[in-house]
Amino acid sequence: MPEEPSFFERVYEVVKQIPYGRVTSYGAIATYLGAARSARMVGWAMNASHKTPNIPAHRVVNKAGLLTGKHHFQGTSLMQQLLENEGVVIKEHKIQNLGTYFWDPYKEL
């Protein structure tokens, strides 16, 4: 019988599907995974994601669009630079017009 993927692995599978130039939130991922009150645990998964290749962790922000995970990237502006390279507009560490860029896995997957 195959082993069930861990919560972190399930988070990573969702994050890998976030389209280029779009973002989602910790809470949206948690809700999609059926663990609506586990946004913080999704954050822990994102913190640990740097050990796993090809996880676009820069596309996960808090519910207000703040780049709360920026301190976990090499250099405090790398997360912002990666998002801006994808066309996302950021001012003062916050995504502008979040609704324009927001990708909801619950609706999209």
N, C-alpha and C positions, 0 to 999 in steps of 0.2 A: 504494500500500500504506500503510495507516494506521501512524502512528508508535506504538511501544510506550510506555505511560506510564512515567514515571520511578519509581524506588523511592519517593521522597517522595510522589508522586501516588498510588501504590498504598497507602501508609500512610494518607494522608488519606481515601481511599475506605473503608478499614476503620474509621477513627476516626469518620467521619460516621455509621456504623451502630451505634455503641455506644448502647444505650438510655438514656433519661433515668433518673437514679438508679442507674446501674450504672457500673462502672469495669473497665478491663483493664490489662494490664501491657505494657511495652515488649517483653518477651520473648515474650508471647503473640501479639502482632502479628507479630513477626519470624518466629515458628514458623509462623503461618498463611500468611505470604507465602513460605514455603519457604526462609527464611534464618535458621534457628534461632540462629545465633551472631551475629546482627546487631542485638541489642537496643540497643546503643549508637547504631547508625545510625538506628534508630527514634526514639531520643531527640533526635538532631540534627534529624530531620524535625519533631519536636514543637517544638523551639526555633525553627525557621524558620516554623512554621505561623501565627504571628501576622501574617504578611504575606498570608495567604490567608483570605478570609472564611468563616464558618460551619464552622470546624473546632473541635469541642468538646475541645480539648487538655486541659482540666481533668480529663477522665475517664480519663487515662492516668497511671498511677502505677508505682512499681517493684514488683518481685515480692513484697515484704513489705508493700505497701500504704502506703509512705511517699510523701509529696507532694514528691518530689525535684525536680519541675519548677516548684515554687512561685515561685522567684526570677525566672522568665521572664514572670510576670504583673505588671501594674501593681499595685504594693503587694504586699507579701509574704503577705498573708492573702487575696487575691482568689481564688486557687485553692480554698482551704478554704471560703470563703464560697459560691462557686458550687456546690460539692459538697454542702455542708450545706443549701443552698436546695433541692436535689434529694432531701433526706432521708438522705444518707449521714452516718453518725456518725463523727466524727474526734476524736481525743484526742492531743495532743502531736505534731501533724503526721503522724499515722498513722491510716489507716482501721481502725476497730474492726470485728471480725467480717468480715474481708475476704471470706470465702467467701459471705457473704450478698449482697454487692454485685458479686462478680466475674463478669464476662462473658467467656467464652472464644470468640473468633472461630472457632477451629478446630472447636468443637462447634456453634456457633450459625449459622455461615454455610455 
